[in-house]
Amino acid sequence: MTKEITILSGKGGSGKTTVTGALAALGKNTVLVDADVDAPDLHLLLQPRIRRSTAFYGSKKAKVIAADCIHCGLCVGACRFDAIAPGEPPEISPIFCEGCGMCYRICPVEAIAFAEARTGEWYVSDTAYGPMVHARLDPAQGNSGKLVSLIRDEGRKIAAANQAEFILTDGPPGIGCPVIASLAGTGFVLIVTEPTLAGEHDLRRLAELLALFKIPAGLCINKWDLNPEMTARMEAAGRDLDMHAAGRIRFDLTTVQAQLQGRTVMDYPTSPAAADIEALWKNVEQFRENG
């Protein structure tokens, strides 16, 4: 049975995608999902070759039918998002329109169309480490959680067809809607964080969310040697929050070099970070097998 592992951080910039890319290089028979649809970056490391692209219609948008408009101005006053500029006819901004449909419902002559709008695109690609499903939400568009759910479902279909051993999901930062969508149905969460006060705060927020889903989690401290005391403090907090100690990763400039080259740190197998991530992967595999 395919096991799903989701990598989360609680915040951006903690090294989550770097770790995901490295784990992808270590895994066998893997399906990869980049669930950060607002600002995806796993493709920068894995260099996917797009096999299929599909438009995403995540919400409805309103548009004035100029020929039918009687210029009454009711829609302008009814829009609480200030998305409609007065005029003859009024003009609806597709960026500010939240798709609530109030203008559509209030128009006395049905001069406003309300239809599904393209708000992004999702892809099925090939990488050196297995199939990858990823997406990009258009700027200022919502329903990122819906798009995350869609690409995760596609990842499961590909995993079933390939009899994949597991699905590795690079989750979004934070604890909001797209993170919740990336958690549904996953079997194990790997939290990648840094030894800072902000990292500790976000770890606790994420732990509260995971407790609601009752998903087992492992904790990985990235750049742990920059603040050993905080690392020990956060690992102690992790134990109190019923998290496995999954591993530590040293600060290593090789990681930066790999990112600049569009490669994973496992392409530099003699580097300290590569050795640490290999040990991390063995622990994650053990948790997966025991789960």
Secondary structure as UniProt FT lines:
FT   STRAND          3..8
FT   HELIX           16..26
FT   STRAND          30..34
FT   HELIX           42..46
FT   STRAND          49..64
FT   TURN            66..68
FT   HELIX           74..78
FT   TURN            80..81
FT   STRAND          84..85
FT   STRAND          91..92
FT   TURN            94..96
FT   HELIX           102..106
FT   TURN            108..109
FT   STRAND          112..127
FT   TURN            128..129
FT   STRAND          130..137
FT   TURN            139..140
FT   HELIX           144..162
FT   STRAND          166..170
FT   HELIX           177..183
FT   TURN            184..185
FT   STRAND          188..193
FT   HELIX           197..213
FT   STRAND          217..222
FT   HELIX           224..226
FT   HELIX           228..240
FT   TURN            241..242
FT   STRAND          244..249
FT   HELIX           253..260
FT   TURN            261..262
FT   HELIX           265..267
FT   TURN            269..270
FT   HELIX           272..290
//
